Amino acid sequence: MRKVYLLLLTMLLLVGLAACGKGTVKEEKSENEVGTKTIGYPQLSPEVADNEELVVINTTLGPIEIKLFPEIAPKAVENFLTHAKDGYYDGVIFHRVMDEFMIQGGDPEGTGAGGESIYGGSFEDEFSESVFHLRGALSMANAGPNTNGSQFFIVQNTNVDTNGLNHKITQPDEIKKAYEEMGGTPHLDHSHTVFGQVTKGMETVDKIARVEENQTRPIEDILIESIDILTKK
């Protein structure tokens, strides 16, 4: 009888430990994942990863080097790269510039109302918890949800109102710190698709943003001369 009692007691203890384990063990993750690949926050690194594309937008005021995020925003990146390869953006102006906000281009009509995607119409937004509208972010311009065409903008703002950091989503601590140190436009998060980040040439972005303008349109045209797609580093 004593042996039976000890056996039952051991079994009860084992069952209790297993039940506790199910309720308390959590997998802690410090980085975001897309599918099975760890993405993290690629805008916080100046390096170009193997899963990123590197391009240079050559403008009449200088070059802007940008890394693109095809795993985070595949349709936006493919749209931009295909247009770039086809020369769609060559000779197109930056039709809207606002110092301490952003520069916008990609409309072959130069009016802000033109341009189309490679998909034959608008395409859907691609929001992510890995990318944000930090200073230097490359993002899709739109006319509302899921209306992406060919137009894009680069965030130029150097200051952030910290009261606006939780405008739409709760940014992680690393991103809050980055907004405070780098600048950006957090109120645009999850309203526009971020698909790249400037790695070199923010001085060119600043030059473009600060040109003389009339109701946000530059007095003298600033052109995209060409876009080079570089070999991955």
Backbone bond lengths (Angstrom), bond angles and torsions (degrees), N, CA, C in turn:
res aa  C-N    CA-C-N  psi(-1)  N-CA   C-N-CA  omega(-1)  CA-C   N-CA-C  phi
1 M - - - 1.476 - - 1.533 110.90 -
2 R 1.346 116.49 -40.73 1.466 119.77 -179.60 1.523 111.00 -62.10
3 K 1.360 116.65 -38.72 1.467 120.08 179.92 1.527 111.04 -65.37
4 V 1.343 114.61 -40.11 1.462 119.03 179.26 1.524 110.09 -63.88
5 Y 1.311 116.96 -41.92 1.466 121.53 179.79 1.531 111.38 -61.70
6 L 1.346 116.77 -45.30 1.462 120.61 179.76 1.527 111.61 -64.39
7 L 1.345 116.09 -37.65 1.467 119.76 179.00 1.519 110.69 -64.67
8 L 1.346 116.70 -43.76 1.468 120.28 179.12 1.526 111.19 -64.16
9 L 1.330 117.66 -39.36 1.452 121.81 -179.54 1.528 110.76 -64.72
10 T 1.339 116.46 -41.69 1.475 120.84 178.63 1.518 111.11 -62.41
11 M 1.330 116.42 -42.41 1.471 120.53 -179.87 1.515 111.40 -64.13
12 L 1.323 117.23 -40.25 1.461 121.01 179.63 1.533 110.97 -64.42
13 L 1.338 117.23 -40.11 1.460 121.19 179.20 1.524 111.44 -64.26
14 L 1.340 116.41 -41.17 1.461 120.62 179.72 1.524 111.62 -65.03
15 V 1.324 116.52 -42.26 1.463 120.87 177.91 1.520 110.81 -62.66
16 G 1.349 116.82 -41.17 1.462 120.82 180.00 1.511 112.22 -63.84
17 L 1.329 117.75 -40.60 1.458 121.26 179.07 1.519 111.71 -65.92
18 A 1.313 116.29 -39.90 1.468 120.16 179.12 1.508 110.72 -64.29
19 A 1.322 117.69 -41.71 1.466 121.40 -179.54 1.523 110.69 -64.93
20 C 1.336 117.65 -41.09 1.459 120.62 179.20 1.521 110.69 -64.33
21 G 1.337 116.61 -39.09 1.451 120.30 -178.91 1.506 112.01 -61.29
22 K 1.316 118.81 -40.12 1.458 122.49 -179.01 1.515 111.49 -63.46
23 G 1.309 117.88 -33.21 1.450 120.20 -174.42 1.521 114.40 -87.80
24 T 1.326 118.74 -16.88 1.456 119.51 -171.36 1.521 114.78 -116.14
25 V 1.309 118.68 -20.97 1.459 120.34 -176.47 1.520 110.15 -80.91
26 K 1.335 116.96 124.06 1.464 122.47 178.01 1.514 109.09 -128.47
27 E 1.326 115.18 143.30 1.461 119.92 176.89 1.511 108.46 -88.32
28 E 1.324 117.21 114.89 1.450 121.92 -179.79 1.525 109.79 -86.66
29 K 1.326 116.65 128.64 1.461 121.31 178.76 1.518 109.43 -125.59
30 S 1.315 116.89 127.51 1.458 121.51 -179.46 1.522 111.88 -95.01
31 E 1.351 117.16 -7.51 1.445 120.34 -178.14 1.528 109.47 -128.84
32 N 1.333 116.14 154.33 1.446 121.00 177.15 1.510 110.28 -80.14
33 E 1.325 116.01 156.03 1.445 120.24 178.69 1.516 110.20 -125.83
34 V 1.329 116.44 143.24 1.453 122.58 170.23 1.501 105.64 -117.36
35 G 1.342 116.78 115.09 1.456 119.65 -173.38 1.518 108.85 64.41
36 T 1.313 117.08 -123.82 1.460 120.91 179.67 1.526 111.62 -107.44
37 K 1.338 117.53 5.58 1.460 120.40 -176.89 1.525 110.82 -104.59
38 T 1.319 116.46 134.50 1.450 121.11 178.38 1.524 110.07 -76.62
39 I 1.326 116.37 127.53 1.460 121.74 -177.24 1.521 111.24 -104.85
40 G 1.329 117.22 -45.08 1.458 119.85 -178.32 1.519 111.00 71.09
41 Y 1.335 117.03 -144.14 1.457 123.15 178.90 1.525 108.21 -121.55
42 P 1.331 118.32 84.86 1.469 121.65 -171.07 1.514 114.35 -64.33
43 Q 1.334 117.79 -20.29 1.462 119.21 179.21 1.522 112.38 -70.48
44 L 1.318 117.71 -18.32 1.461 121.01 -177.16 1.523 112.29 -84.68
45 S 1.340 116.94 -4.91 1.461 120.80 178.13 1.523 110.01 -114.73
46 P 1.345 118.06 131.90 1.467 120.56 177.88 1.523 112.51 -76.64
47 E 1.326 116.84 -12.92 1.454 121.05 -177.71 1.527 110.87 -74.29
48 V 1.338 115.29 153.59 1.458 121.28 176.65 1.523 107.86 -102.35
49 A 1.325 116.75 114.93 1.455 121.62 -177.16 1.527 110.86 -80.07
50 D 1.337 115.49 166.78 1.462 120.77 -179.65 1.525 112.43 -63.11
51 N 1.334 116.31 -25.78 1.466 119.54 -178.65 1.530 112.34 -94.86
52 E 1.342 116.79 17.95 1.465 121.67 179.28 1.532 110.34 -121.07
53 E 1.313 116.15 156.43 1.467 122.29 177.43 1.532 108.67 -109.82
54 L 1.313 116.96 145.67 1.462 121.48 -179.18 1.522 109.89 -117.02
55 V 1.325 115.96 128.38 1.470 121.36 179.07 1.523 109.37 -132.27
56 V 1.328 115.32 159.96 1.460 121.01 173.48 1.519 108.07 -127.35
57 I 1.336 115.67 121.80 1.460 120.99 173.27 1.526 107.23 -90.31
58 N 1.317 116.45 113.02 1.466 121.61 179.02 1.523 109.10 -90.28
59 T 1.328 116.15 115.58 1.463 121.04 -178.13 1.531 109.34 -113.86
60 T 1.303 116.14 168.85 1.466 120.61 178.78 1.523 112.01 -69.88
61 L 1.327 117.90 -9.21 1.463 120.93 176.05 1.522 112.69 -110.96
62 G 1.328 116.55 5.46 1.462 119.70 177.61 1.513 112.50 132.19
63 P 1.343 116.82 171.85 1.465 121.36 -178.33 1.530 112.51 -86.63
64 I 1.338 114.17 153.92 1.466 121.69 174.32 1.523 107.00 -131.19
65 E 1.325 116.32 114.07 1.472 120.64 178.86 1.520 109.37 -91.49
66 I 1.325 116.34 133.18 1.467 121.69 -174.74 1.519 110.13 -137.76
67 K 1.323 116.69 135.76 1.459 119.78 170.39 1.527 108.43 -98.59
68 L 1.337 115.34 140.13 1.459 122.38 -176.67 1.523 110.08 -107.86
69 F 1.336 115.88 155.22 1.465 122.10 -174.02 1.530 111.60 -117.00
70 P 1.337 118.25 78.30 1.464 120.51 -176.63 1.520 114.96 -65.77
71 E 1.319 118.02 -23.92 1.465 119.28 179.21 1.528 111.29 -80.22
72 I 1.321 116.59 -21.75 1.463 120.59 -178.60 1.522 111.44 -93.20
73 A 1.323 116.84 -41.53 1.476 121.55 -179.09 1.533 108.66 -134.07
74 P 1.338 117.42 70.43 1.470 120.72 -172.74 1.522 114.45 -60.99
75 K 1.321 118.18 -39.74 1.464 119.59 -178.05 1.526 111.23 -71.53
76 A 1.309 117.57 -40.53 1.465 120.97 178.93 1.522 110.79 -65.04
77 V 1.333 117.52 -41.37 1.457 121.16 179.78 1.520 110.70 -67.00
78 E 1.330 117.53 -45.36 1.464 120.61 179.11 1.522 110.86 -62.29
79 N 1.314 116.45 -39.31 1.461 121.52 177.97 1.533 110.13 -60.71
80 F 1.326 116.65 -48.48 1.464 121.37 -178.26 1.530 110.91 -65.38
81 L 1.339 117.57 -46.67 1.457 121.31 -177.09 1.527 111.98 -64.82
82 T 1.327 116.37 -41.42 1.464 119.69 179.66 1.521 110.90 -65.46
83 H 1.331 116.78 -44.81 1.470 120.14 175.85 1.532 110.39 -59.46
84 A 1.334 116.63 -41.55 1.463 120.36 -179.15 1.527 110.65 -63.74
85 K 1.328 117.19 -45.90 1.468 121.55 179.72 1.522 111.45 -62.22
86 D 1.326 116.31 -36.10 1.469 121.41 -177.59 1.528 112.96 -81.63
87 G 1.345 117.21 -3.78 1.461 120.38 -179.05 1.514 113.91 75.92
88 Y 1.329 115.92 16.80 1.473 121.33 -177.32 1.521 111.94 -60.42
89 Y 1.338 115.91 -34.29 1.466 120.32 -176.64 1.527 113.48 -91.68
90 D 1.323 117.37 -8.74 1.472 120.00 -176.81 1.533 110.53 -64.14
91 G 1.328 116.22 128.26 1.461 120.85 -179.80 1.512 114.76 81.29
92 V 1.339 117.51 0.90 1.469 121.74 179.86 1.530 109.42 -81.74
93 I 1.320 116.55 141.84 1.462 120.86 -177.27 1.532 111.89 -89.89
94 F 1.325 115.05 161.39 1.464 120.85 163.72 1.531 105.15 -84.99
95 H 1.321 115.42 104.93 1.470 119.67 -171.60 1.527 113.21 -86.42
96 R 1.323 117.15 -12.33 1.468 119.96 -177.70 1.519 108.93 -141.60
97 V 1.328 117.23 121.71 1.461 121.82 178.59 1.528 108.77 -133.22
98 M 1.324 115.67 136.54 1.462 120.57 179.11 1.526 108.01 -141.57
99 D 1.330 115.43 110.54 1.453 120.36 179.17 1.524 110.16 -59.63
100 E 1.319 116.50 138.39 1.463 124.19 -174.63 1.532 111.68 63.18
101 F 1.330 115.54 32.37 1.458 120.68 172.11 1.532 109.40 -147.51
102 M 1.361 118.35 -80.72 1.455 119.50 -175.79 1.526 110.85 -168.82
103 I 1.355 115.40 169.56 1.461 122.03 170.85 1.529 106.89 -120.55
104 Q 1.330 116.13 141.77 1.466 120.10 -174.26 1.520 110.90 -130.50
105 G 1.333 115.66 137.78 1.456 121.88 178.28 1.519 110.49 -151.52
106 G 1.334 115.21 -164.57 1.460 119.77 176.85 1.504 115.41 96.92
107 D 1.337 117.65 2.83 1.463 121.57 178.28 1.532 108.25 -101.60
108 P 1.347 118.75 111.63 1.464 119.97 -178.35 1.522 113.62 -64.27
109 E 1.327 116.56 -18.57 1.465 119.87 176.74 1.526 111.39 -83.23
110 G 1.324 116.89 -19.75 1.460 121.25 179.33 1.513 114.50 71.65
111 T 1.318 117.05 18.34 1.464 120.48 -177.28 1.522 113.14 -106.71
112 G 1.319 115.81 -19.37 1.457 120.00 -173.98 1.510 112.45 91.79
113 A 1.322 116.90 -2.70 1.470 121.03 -178.94 1.525 112.21 -116.13
114 G 1.342 117.48 1.54 1.453 119.96 -174.78 1.512 113.54 -112.36
115 G 1.335 115.03 -172.29 1.455 121.61 178.79 1.507 112.57 94.42
116 E 1.319 116.27 151.12 1.456 121.03 177.95 1.518 109.91 -145.26
117 S 1.309 116.03 162.24 1.456 121.07 -179.24 1.530 110.00 -84.06
118 I 1.316 116.09 172.03 1.462 121.02 177.00 1.524 111.31 -77.05
119 Y 1.327 117.18 -7.47 1.460 121.54 -175.23 1.527 113.01 -92.54
120 G 1.318 116.39 5.81 1.461 119.92 177.99 1.507 114.45 87.03
121 G 1.287 118.07 7.32 1.462 123.17 179.51 1.509 108.49 175.79
122 S 1.311 116.85 -162.06 1.465 120.17 178.15 1.524 110.16 -73.55
123 F 1.312 116.60 156.32 1.463 119.62 174.01 1.521 110.10 -129.11
124 E 1.321 114.00 164.82 1.460 120.62 -168.91 1.521 112.80 -74.79
125 D 1.331 115.05 157.92 1.459 122.02 175.79 1.528 109.85 -68.35
126 E 1.330 115.58 151.87 1.464 122.16 176.48 1.521 107.73 -129.63
127 F 1.321 115.86 86.90 1.453 120.72 -178.27 1.525 109.83 -88.83
128 S 1.326 115.73 152.26 1.457 121.37 -176.57 1.520 110.04 -147.80
129 E 1.318 115.50 151.94 1.464 121.44 174.35 1.527 111.29 -87.38
130 S 1.343 116.39 8.85 1.464 120.45 -178.10 1.519 113.70 -106.28
131 V 1.333 117.69 -17.71 1.470 120.62 -177.40 1.524 110.40 -129.98
132 F 1.334 114.86 150.11 1.454 121.10 -173.24 1.527 109.44 -143.44
133 H 1.326 116.21 171.33 1.467 120.78 -178.72 1.524 111.46 -87.22
134 L 1.331 114.31 57.35 1.458 120.57 173.36 1.523 109.55 -71.43
135 R 1.324 117.29 160.55 1.465 120.73 174.22 1.532 108.74 -53.13
136 G 1.331 116.42 129.43 1.458 121.39 -178.77 1.513 114.16 94.69
137 A 1.332 117.68 -3.86 1.468 119.71 178.91 1.525 110.81 -68.05
138 L 1.330 116.12 138.77 1.465 123.03 172.11 1.514 106.88 -99.38
139 S 1.326 116.84 124.63 1.460 120.84 -171.69 1.523 110.34 -140.73
140 M 1.323 115.99 155.87 1.459 121.39 179.95 1.530 110.77 -80.06
141 A 1.327 115.82 130.77 1.462 120.62 170.01 1.525 107.76 -78.30
142 N 1.308 117.14 149.94 1.462 119.37 179.61 1.525 110.76 -152.67
143 A 1.322 114.57 174.01 1.464 121.01 177.74 1.518 110.44 -114.40
144 G 1.331 115.81 23.86 1.452 121.67 -177.02 1.517 109.22 135.46
145 P 1.318 117.83 -178.53 1.464 120.72 -177.60 1.522 112.78 -58.03
146 N 1.337 115.46 134.24 1.469 123.10 172.47 1.528 113.39 58.92
147 T 1.338 116.65 40.23 1.469 120.83 179.63 1.529 110.61 -123.37
148 N 1.328 117.59 35.47 1.456 121.37 -178.44 1.526 111.19 -72.11
149 G 1.345 115.51 136.00 1.456 120.44 178.77 1.509 110.73 -126.22
150 S 1.338 117.13 -106.43 1.469 120.92 178.29 1.515 112.85 -118.10
151 Q 1.332 116.94 -13.65 1.459 119.39 -174.24 1.528 111.99 -79.89
152 F 1.319 114.93 146.13 1.454 121.99 -178.92 1.525 109.31 -142.53
153 F 1.322 115.75 165.88 1.463 120.11 175.06 1.520 109.83 -141.98
154 I 1.336 114.92 159.10 1.461 121.80 176.11 1.528 107.43 -119.13
155 V 1.323 116.61 125.65 1.464 121.98 -179.15 1.527 109.72 -69.74
156 Q 1.347 115.67 130.24 1.473 120.70 -177.28 1.520 113.09 -118.46
157 N 1.304 118.18 -13.20 1.463 122.68 -174.96 1.525 112.22 -55.15
158 T 1.333 116.75 132.05 1.459 121.13 -178.38 1.525 113.36 -97.86
159 N 1.310 117.25 -12.61 1.468 120.93 -177.37 1.518 110.36 -125.45
160 V 1.312 115.78 148.55 1.455 121.77 179.18 1.515 109.62 -128.14
161 D 1.322 115.99 131.65 1.458 121.12 171.26 1.529 106.91 -77.47
162 T 1.315 116.79 108.51 1.460 119.93 -175.63 1.519 112.63 -60.84
163 N 1.322 117.44 -18.86 1.463 119.86 176.71 1.523 111.41 -68.46
164 G 1.344 116.27 -18.60 1.455 119.56 -178.33 1.515 114.08 -95.27
165 L 1.330 117.07 3.50 1.459 119.47 -175.49 1.522 113.12 -64.78
166 N 1.294 118.28 -28.89 1.464 120.67 179.59 1.518 111.48 -105.12
167 H 1.336 115.89 31.86 1.466 120.90 -175.82 1.521 111.71 -58.88
168 K 1.339 117.88 -44.20 1.457 120.21 -176.75 1.521 112.96 -126.50
169 I 1.312 116.53 -38.61 1.451 120.38 179.06 1.522 108.20 -134.29
170 T 1.316 115.62 165.94 1.455 120.01 177.72 1.520 108.25 -92.31
171 Q 1.315 116.60 109.03 1.449 120.11 -179.59 1.527 110.18 -74.09
172 P 1.348 117.25 143.44 1.467 119.37 174.89 1.520 110.64 -65.76
173 D 1.319 115.95 163.12 1.469 120.94 -175.35 1.528 112.29 -57.83
174 E 1.358 116.96 -38.84 1.466 119.69 -179.30 1.522 110.99 -61.56
175 I 1.333 116.75 -37.65 1.462 121.14 -178.19 1.525 110.79 -76.94
176 K 1.307 118.03 -38.17 1.467 120.43 175.20 1.531 110.25 -58.28
177 K 1.327 115.68 -44.33 1.464 120.34 178.58 1.527 110.33 -64.04
178 A 1.333 116.86 -40.74 1.462 120.67 179.95 1.523 110.98 -65.06
179 Y 1.325 117.60 -40.56 1.466 120.31 176.77 1.528 110.41 -60.75
180 E 1.315 116.53 -42.67 1.454 120.14 -178.62 1.528 111.94 -67.72
181 E 1.332 117.14 -35.21 1.466 121.07 -177.25 1.525 112.90 -86.23
182 M 1.335 117.08 -37.20 1.462 121.33 -173.64 1.525 113.28 -97.73
183 G 1.320 116.40 -33.75 1.451 121.07 -169.88 1.518 110.10 97.40
184 G 1.316 115.89 179.46 1.457 120.13 -179.71 1.512 112.18 147.24
185 T 1.310 116.13 -168.62 1.464 122.19 -177.71 1.535 109.38 -134.01
186 P 1.323 117.79 75.67 1.465 120.80 -175.12 1.515 114.31 -61.26
187 H 1.337 117.82 -22.18 1.465 119.36 179.85 1.525 112.42 -68.28
188 L 1.345 117.09 -11.41 1.471 120.47 178.48 1.524 112.87 -92.28
189 D 1.322 117.14 -8.52 1.466 119.54 -179.98 1.522 110.59 -58.90
190 H 1.328 114.55 133.88 1.469 123.30 -179.79 1.528 112.88 64.02
191 S 1.334 115.83 21.16 1.466 121.30 167.56 1.526 110.17 -117.28
192 H 1.337 116.19 -24.65 1.456 122.49 179.68 1.528 108.74 -134.34
193 T 1.324 115.82 150.63 1.462 121.82 -176.88 1.524 111.28 -86.46
194 V 1.320 117.04 113.05 1.462 122.01 173.87 1.521 108.30 -82.03
195 F 1.353 116.48 126.24 1.463 118.53 -178.96 1.523 113.34 -133.59
196 G 1.327 117.68 10.53 1.455 120.38 177.54 1.511 111.88 -169.46
197 Q 1.328 115.66 174.06 1.459 122.15 -179.40 1.519 109.79 -148.23
198 V 1.335 117.02 132.91 1.461 121.87 176.82 1.524 109.26 -64.78
199 T 1.338 116.04 129.63 1.465 121.62 176.65 1.530 111.73 -105.46
200 K 1.330 116.58 -28.84 1.468 122.57 175.44 1.527 107.78 -147.59
201 G 1.337 115.01 146.40 1.453 118.55 174.49 1.515 115.27 101.22
202 M 1.336 117.98 19.73 1.460 118.33 175.89 1.528 111.39 -65.29
203 E 1.352 116.77 -23.01 1.460 118.70 174.94 1.528 110.72 -64.38
204 T 1.329 116.92 -32.05 1.465 120.49 175.58 1.519 110.65 -69.50
205 V 1.322 115.93 -42.31 1.471 120.21 177.47 1.525 109.72 -59.25
206 D 1.324 116.90 -43.37 1.469 120.98 178.89 1.533 111.41 -63.27
207 K 1.326 116.84 -41.91 1.464 119.98 177.68 1.523 111.26 -58.67
208 I 1.324 115.47 -45.20 1.467 119.82 -178.83 1.525 110.67 -64.99
209 A 1.328 116.53 -42.59 1.463 120.67 -177.72 1.522 112.26 -65.04
210 R 1.349 116.38 -26.26 1.475 120.08 -172.05 1.530 113.62 -103.20
211 V 1.335 117.28 10.50 1.467 118.91 178.86 1.528 109.61 -71.33
212 E 1.314 115.15 161.82 1.458 119.96 176.98 1.531 108.59 -66.34
213 E 1.316 115.56 133.46 1.460 119.69 -176.62 1.524 110.88 -138.82
214 N 1.294 114.73 163.41 1.458 122.60 176.22 1.518 107.84 -126.47
215 Q 1.321 116.36 107.40 1.459 122.59 -176.16 1.523 110.77 54.08
216 T 1.297 116.18 48.74 1.471 128.66 176.21 1.531 113.74 75.86
217 R 1.319 119.87 -3.62 1.461 121.39 177.16 1.531 109.25 -98.26
218 P 1.335 118.25 126.22 1.465 120.20 -179.77 1.531 112.24 -56.48
219 I 1.335 115.57 139.00 1.467 120.51 177.86 1.530 109.78 -62.93
220 E 1.326 116.19 -43.84 1.457 121.22 175.73 1.525 109.05 -108.04
221 D 1.320 116.07 135.14 1.460 120.57 -176.77 1.525 111.92 -60.31
222 I 1.331 115.88 135.22 1.460 123.21 172.42 1.522 106.17 -113.73
223 L 1.326 116.39 117.29 1.453 121.03 -170.23 1.523 113.01 -102.82
224 I 1.333 114.64 151.10 1.455 121.82 161.37 1.526 105.46 -86.30
225 E 1.312 117.02 109.71 1.460 120.29 -178.26 1.519 111.47 -75.82
226 S 1.336 115.68 -41.10 1.460 121.12 179.44 1.530 107.96 -168.47
227 I 1.326 114.70 167.42 1.462 120.21 174.46 1.528 107.65 -129.37
228 D 1.316 115.63 121.42 1.462 121.94 178.42 1.524 109.73 -95.54
229 I 1.314 116.16 132.32 1.465 121.17 173.96 1.522 106.51 -101.58
230 L 1.325 115.63 114.10 1.463 121.02 -172.15 1.526 112.19 -92.20
231 T 1.318 114.38 157.51 1.460 119.87 174.26 1.524 108.59 -67.13
232 K 1.327 115.54 139.45 1.456 119.15 -179.74 1.526 110.07 -61.35
233 K 1.329 115.40 142.40 1.457 120.53 179.43 1.535 109.91 -79.66
